Amino acid sequence: MDHPRLGAFLLAGLLLLSGCAEPEAGAPTDTPASTPAVESPQAQVFALPRTQESLHPILSTDKVNLALSGLLWEGLFQLDQSFQPQAVLCQDYWVSEDGLTWTFVPRSGVTFSDGSPLTADDVAASLELARGETSRFSGRLSGVVGVEAAEGRVTVTLTAPNGALPALLDIPIVKAGGGEVPLGTGPYVLTQAGEEVLLTARSGWWQGKPLPAETIPLVDIRAADDLIYAFDTGDISLVTADLTGTGSLGFAGDHEVWD
């Protein structure tokens, strides 16, 4: 099963944590003026895990890396907390009377992290890749028989009517012709400083929302035990886990759980 909401959840979690990071400016303090100043502890760096497996948001099956997907890539739609599709990279769409042909118009003014514009060709190429046998999205797109880009629009043809198609298209859109880590339109971009791999905030992100961190270090994880240890010791700040699954990892220490 794929987990398309993990990245969006992760970004929401980052925003939530950023709201708790510092006291409100101008808030009253109970410290007397005569009390000697005490050096504040250094703020902990917010870091996330990654593995040596593929980071490709469509072809990867690594759950640790897929949790980063929503920070780098976006889809035509995103599911809200009620699992209803909300348009993201889709500006407009409509369906034919027989319910077999859907037309999607990519949002104008959106750019990839290299500054190139999002096009219908990028969207069509991403959906075609997602239909492939090696994609984790192939099952949900089994009813799609064709994807075409023309005149700035993307046409998706189905074998049978499916009114829930927009909810299935929270698939990451990547720049056509990209490599193992293709370019995305999300708020962060993958960078490297020496041996350190980082997520770095984009200055030209089309949504323009304030981000909770300028850079997010990625900590290399090579085994499940490494993930548990890194979280319990504070080397990484947040992990995603299926607490209902039989193979759920066990985490100790002081931590919060978001559902």
N, C-alpha and C positions, 0 to 999 in steps of 0.2 A: 504494500500500500504506500502511495506517495503522501507527502505531508506538505501541500502547497501553502498552508497558512503559517508554517514555522517562521519564515523570514519576516512576515508582517507582524507576527506576535513578538519576535525578537526586537524589532524596531519600536513597537509599542512599549515593550519592557524597558528599553533604553530610555525612552522619553519619561516613563514613570520614575525610573531611578534618578534621572537628572533633576526631577522636581523635588527629590528628597535630599539632594546633595548638599545644599547650602541653606542657611536660615534666610528668611526674607530680609532684604535690605532695610535698615532702620528699625528692626525689631528691638524691643526693650531687652535689656540684660540685667541679671541680678548680681553681676559681679561688682563689688564696691570699687570705687576709683582708687582706693589705697592698696588694693590687693596687687601683689607683684604679678607681672605678666608671666604667663606660663606658655612655653612654646607649644604650639598646636602640633599634633601628630601629622606626618605627611599624608596627604590624601592618597588613597589607594588607586592605582591605575586600573581602569576598566579594561579587561582583556577577555578574549573569547578563544575557544579551542578550534583547531583545524587538524586534519590528518594529511597524510601524504597521498591519499586517494584523489580522484578527480574532483575538481571544483565546478565542473560544467553543470549548470542548473537544470539541464534537460536530460543529459546522459548519465550523470552520476547517480549512484545508489547509496552513497555514504551519508548517513543521517547527520553526523557531526558537521560535515561540510554543507549539506543542504540547509542546515539551520541558518547559514550565512546568506542564503540566496536572496532574500528580500532586502538586504542591505545593498546589493549590487545590481539586481535586476528587478524589473516590474513586468506585470502582465497586462493584457487588454482589460481585464477585470480583476477585482480583489473581493474575496468574500468577507462580509462584515460578521459581527458576532452572532448574528441570526442566520448566518450562512446564505445571505442574499448577495448577489453579485452587484458590485459598485464599479462603475467605469473608472479606469485609471488611464491606460494608454489608448483607450477607445473614445473617440470624440462623438461618434454617432453610429447607429446600426439599425438595420431593419431586416425583415424576413418576408419571403414571397408568400403568396396566398396558399400555396400547397405545403408550406412549411419545410420545404426541402433545400431552399437556397437562402443563406444568410449573407448579408453584406455588412462589412465593418469598415469604418473610416478611421485611420490612425489619427491621434491627436496632433494638431499642428503645433509648432514651437518647441517640440521635445527633441533633445539631442542626446547622443551617446556620450560617454565620458571623454571621447576624443574630439568632441565638438561637432561631429557629423550629424545631420538630421535623421530622425526616425522616419522610415519610409514604409510603404505598403509591401515592398519587396522584402524588407527585414522581417515584417510580421509573417508574411507567407512562408518564408524560408524557415522561420522558427516553428511554425505550426506543422510544416512538412517534416521537419526533424523530429518533432514530438510524436508524429504518427508512426515513426520507424520502429522496427522490432526491438532495437536496443534501448528505446526510450522508456522511462518509467511512466510516461503518459499514454502509451500506445493503447492500453485497455479502454480508457475513457474516450479515446478518439476512434474506436473501432467502427463507429457508424459514419465516419467521414470518408467520402469517396474522392474528394478533390478539393484542392486549395489553390486559388489563382489570385495574382495581383495584377491590376490594370487600372489606369487612370486614377491612381492614388487611393484605390479601394482594394479590399481583400474579400474575395467571394469564397465561402465555404459551402460545399454541396454535401448533403446527407443522403443516406440510403432510406431513411424514414424520418418523419417529423420528430423534432426533439425541442420542446420549448425551454428546456433547461440548459441549452447550449452555452449561453453566456456564463453560467455558473461553472462550466467545465473549462472555460478559457482564462483561468487565473494562471496560465502557463507562462513562465518567464520568456520575455522577448529579447533575443540577442541580435547583435549586428551580424548580418549575413556574411558568410565567409570567415568567421572568427575561428580561432584555434581552440586549444584545450580550455582556456579561460577567456571566452568571448566578451566583448565589450557590452555593457548594459546601460540603462538609463536611470539606475537607482541613485540614492543619495551618497553612496561611497564608491571608491575605486580601489582596486588592489594595487598596493605599491610595495617597494622593498627599499630598506635603508640598511646597507651592509648585509648582515645575515638576518636582520629582523624583517618579518613580513607584517604589513600593516593594512588596515582599512583606513583610507584617508578621505575626509569629507570633500565633496565636490563643490566648488564655488558656483558652478553653473547649473546646478540641479533645477530642473524646470518647475518643481513644486515650490521651491523657495522657502520651505519650512526650516526653522532653526533646528539644528541637530545637537544632541547632548554631548558629543565628543568630537574634537577635531581629528583625532587619530585613535584607532582601536588596535592594539597589538594582538596578533594571532599567535597563540601558544601551540607548538607542535605536539600532537598527541599520537602515540604509536600503538597504544593498546588500551583496553577498557580500564585496566588498573591505573594507567596514567591519567585518564580522564577523572576518575574518582579522586585520586591523590591531588591533582592540580586544583580541583574544585574545593576539596576539604581544606587545603592549605592556603587558599585564596589566590593562587597563581592565575586562575581564571574566575570570572565574576558571575557567569550565568551558563547553565547547560539546559538542554531540552531532554526530557526523558518521559517515556510512557509508563506512568506509575501503575497502570492497570495490567501491563503485560507480564507474562511469566518470566521473561528475560530481562526485566527491569533492573538497572544497576542500583546498588545501594549507596546512598550518600549520607555521611554522618555530619556532625558539627551543627553550627547555627546558620540556618538558611531559611528563606521564604519560598513558598510554592505558589505559582500562579496557574490557574486552570484556564 
